[in-house]
Amino acid sequence: MKDTRSNPETKKLAGVQAARLIQDGMLVGIGTGSTIAFLIKELGRRVREEGIRITGVPTSFQSRLSCNQLGIPVREMQDCAALDLALDGADEVDPDLNVIKGGGGSQTREKIVAAMAREFVVVVDESKLVATLGAAFPIPVEVLPSGLAYVERAIRDLGASPALRIATSGKDGPVVTDNGQFILDVRFPPGTDLRAADERMHRIPGVLETGLFLDLAGKVVVGGGSADGPAVRTLMRAK
């Protein structure tokens, strides 16, 4: 469930710029996705060529493998209670810097890492900026497989439309997260109060976590274009 509109060049710009936020000695949460892949590559270069000493806390097996391949030291999430910084991508970002995440299926781990961090920075290209969350991209909800039918019914009772995410390449059946759970992609009608809906979904037994990241991001690094060519800008949450 990934957005195909994004431009690899602007993703790379954003990822490389965001990697510069990481300072020597930091314990850093490292997210998941195509933009973060560029960040990890640049961070690996900085470790090799600049000699910065950092430790990454990856949110997914894929990010861990990439860090290992590029010589970035890593630590397990369960061994950390706090982080200096966390950087991650997003599927949608609204004007208040609330985001939807989970197109890659790692939203639960990503939210834990974001909450652990002293500062959480989202890294995207400009195609991810939207006026209203959920208008185009569904809200991923991670659920216990044993509670699937009940959770689907309970979410429908909230007026939403849940759909079990099915694997599209190389595997039959539902997508299974790194936590061993299923994902429902949930669409609410236009105008729904998503903050209230998120609170109600969290009260449903069998829901592990949702992909709504509300009031977590302090800034968003955006790769995009301008009259002078590709450029990066940083959006800050209003105080």
Residue pairs with C-beta under 8 A, 6 or more apart in sequence:
1 91
1 102
1 103
1 137
1 138
1 140
1 165
1 185
2 33
2 34
2 91
2 103
2 104
3 91
3 103
3 127
3 128
3 137
5 127
6 34
6 35
6 125
6 127
6 128
7 125
7 127
7 223
8 34
9 223
9 230
10 125
10 126
10 223
10 224
10 225
10 230
11 34
11 35
11 38
11 125
11 223
12 38
12 223
13 125
13 223
13 230
13 231
13 232
14 35
14 38
14 123
14 124
14 125
14 221
14 222
14 223
14 232
15 35
15 36
15 37
15 38
15 39
15 40
15 41
15 42
15 123
15 223
16 38
16 39
16 42
17 221
17 223
17 232
18 39
18 87
18 121
18 123
18 221
19 39
19 42
19 43
19 46
21 85
21 87
21 121
21 221
22 28
22 43
22 46
22 52
22 54
22 85
22 87
23 52
23 54
23 84
24 52
24 53
24 54
25 53
25 54
26 54
26 55
26 84
26 85
27 54
27 55
27 57
27 75
27 80
27 82
27 83
27 84
28 54
28 55
28 56
28 57
28 83
28 84
28 85
28 86
28 87
29 56
29 57
29 59
29 83
29 85
29 86
29 87
29 88
29 113
29 114
29 116
29 117
29 120
30 36
30 39
30 40
30 43
30 56
30 57
30 58
30 59
30 63
30 67
30 72
30 86
30 87
30 88
31 59
31 60
31 63
31 86
31 87
31 88
31 89
31 106
31 110
31 113
31 123
32 58
32 59
32 60
32 62
32 63
32 88
32 89
32 104
32 106
32 110
33 88
33 89
33 103
33 104
34 89
35 89
35 123
35 124
35 125
35 223
36 63
36 87
36 88
36 89
36 123
37 66
39 87
39 123
40 63
40 66
40 67
40 70
40 72
41 66
41 70
43 54
43 56
43 70
43 72
44 67
44 69
44 70
44 71
44 72
46 52
47 53
47 54
47 70
47 71
47 72
48 70
48 71
54 72
54 73
55 73
55 74
55 75
56 63
56 67
56 72
56 73
56 74
56 75
57 74
57 75
57 76
57 77
57 80
57 83
57 86
57 113
57 116
58 64
58 66
58 67
58 74
59 77
59 88
59 106
59 109
59 110
59 113
60 104
60 106
60 109
60 178
61 178
62 104
64 74
67 73
67 74
68 74
77 109
77 112
77 113
80 116
81 116
82 116
82 117
82 118
83 113
83 116
83 117
83 118
84 117
84 118
84 119
85 117
85 118
85 119
85 120
85 121
86 113
86 114
86 116
86 117
86 119
86 120
86 121
87 121
87 122
87 123
88 101
88 110
88 113
88 114
88 120
88 121
88 122
88 123
89 101
89 122
89 123
89 124
89 128
90 99
90 100
90 101
90 122
90 124
90 128
90 213
90 220
91 99
91 100
91 101
91 102
91 103
91 128
91 137
91 211
92 99
92 100
92 128
92 130
92 133
92 134
92 136
92 137
93 99
93 122
93 124
93 128
93 129
93 130
93 217
93 220
93 235
94 130
94 131
94 132
94 133
95 131
96 237
96 238
97 122
97 217
97 218
97 219
97 220
97 235
97 237
98 133
98 212
98 213
98 214
98 215
98 217
99 122
99 133
99 212
99 213
99 216
99 217
100 133
100 134
100 137
100 139
100 140
100 211
100 212
100 213
101 107
101 110
101 111
101 140
101 211
101 213
102 110
102 139
102 140
102 142
102 183
102 210
102 211
103 137
103 140
105 140
105 142
105 165
105 175
105 177
105 178
105 183
106 177
106 178
107 140
107 142
107 209
107 210
107 211
107 213
108 142
108 177
108 179
108 181
108 208
108 209
109 178
109 179
110 213
111 209
111 213
111 216
114 120
114 213
114 216
114 217
115 216
119 218
119 219
120 216
120 217
120 218
121 217
121 218
121 219
121 220
121 221
122 217
122 219
122 220
122 221
123 220
123 221
124 220
124 221
124 222
124 223
125 222
125 223
125 224
126 222
126 223
126 224
126 225
129 222
130 136
130 137
132 190
133 139
133 194
133 212
134 187
134 188
134 192
134 194
135 190
138 163
138 185
138 186
138 187
139 185
139 186
139 187
139 188
139 194
139 198
139 210
139 211
139 212
140 165
140 183
140 184
140 185
140 186
140 210
140 211
141 151
141 155
141 162
141 183
141 184
141 185
141 186
141 201
141 207
141 209
141 210
141 211
142 177
142 179
142 181
142 182
142 183
142 207
142 208
142 209
142 210
143 151
143 181
143 182
143 183
143 184
143 206
143 207
143 208
144 151
144 181
144 182
144 206
144 208
145 181
145 182
146 206
147 205
147 206
147 207
148 164
148 182
148 184
148 206
150 204
150 205
150 206
151 162
151 184
151 204
151 205
151 206
151 207
152 162
152 164
152 184
154 204
155 162
155 184
155 186
155 201
155 204
156 162
158 188
158 197
158 200
158 201
159 188
159 189
159 192
160 186
160 187
160 188
160 189
160 192
160 197
161 186
161 187
161 188
162 184
162 185
162 186
163 184
163 185
163 186
163 187
164 174
164 182
164 183
164 184
164 185
165 174
165 175
165 182
165 183
165 184
165 185
166 173
166 174
166 175
167 173
167 174
167 175
174 182
174 183
175 182
175 183
176 182
177 183
179 208
181 208
186 201
188 194
188 197
194 212
195 214
198 210
198 212
198 214
201 207
201 210
202 210
217 237
218 236
218 237
219 234
219 235
219 236
219 237
220 234
220 235
221 232
221 233
221 234
222 232
222 233
222 234
222 235
223 230
223 231
223 232
224 230
224 231
224 232
224 233
225 231
